[in-house]
Amino acid sequence: MAMAANEIEALIKAALPDAAVKIDDLAGDGDHYAATVVSETFRGLSRVRQHQIVYAALRGRMGGELHALALQTSAPT
């Protein structure tokens, strides 16, 4: 079962309330997305740790309901 972009955004914002989140459906199939997440929480953290935080926010849906998610994360400039 596919996930809607607004569901992905809501899960990320629930975990990172200050985040600016942009979700793009790459294939139009609800399974392949790109997400850009900008949050102060990421400041000083490695890119790997930033991605781990986003994956944790998705509460186990990665690899199931959500097949692929290309992530770009950063702290605000």
C-alpha positions, 0 to 999 in steps of 0.5 A, a space after each residue: 500500500 502506498 503512502 500519500 505525500 501529506 502523510 509523510 510530511 505529517 509524520 516528519 513534522 510530528 517528530 520535528 515540529 520546526 522542520 520545513 518539509 518538501 515532498 516530491 512524488 518522483 514516479 507518480 506512484 505514491 511509492 517513490 518520493 524525495 524529501 527535503 527536510 530543514 530543521 534546527 535539530 540537525 545542527 551539528 549532526 552528521 548527515 547519517 544521524 540526520 537521516 536516522 532521525 527522519 527514518 525514525 519519524 516514519 515509524 517503521 513505514 520505510 520499506 513497507 508502505 513507503 518503498 523509496 525515499 531520497 533524503 536531503 537534510 540540513 540545518 537552516 542557513 
